[in-house]
């Protein structure tokens, strides 16, 4: 298996299709929620809407780099989720996550191994591979949070 296929499969597992590590994936956990559940505050935890925005922020930002754009995302803005005030706002965010995830997976799938092993934007950020691996781990971390928050909501 080529590196691009391996990474695309791992990204699918955590974002949209997988059941291997946690028996679920990000999309499956957010798709069945309504906007009130997604924005329900539990103690001092982030809401599910905030976490969904947060993960999508990184997906869209790194995808921009993969499309030969610039790295414009900044950690300090990664939780600046616009207000979710209706079911449509929530559905729009879920849909954006799903579309961005699919696009991102496809972009990774189309990369060469040489590109995957090259520096991501700047040498200080490591390789594309390292960044994809970190995105996968980061998403699993927040997916676990979402699972726990859903248990508290229901």
Secondary structure, 3 states (H helix, E strand, C coil): CCHHHHHHHHHHHHHCCCCCCCCCCHHHHHHCCCHHHHHCCCCCCCCHHHHHHHHHHHHHHHHHHHCCCCCCCCHHHCCCCCCCCCHHHHHHHHHHHHHHHHHHHHHHHCCCHHHHCCECCCHHHCEHHHHHHHHHHHHHHHHHHHHHHHHHHC
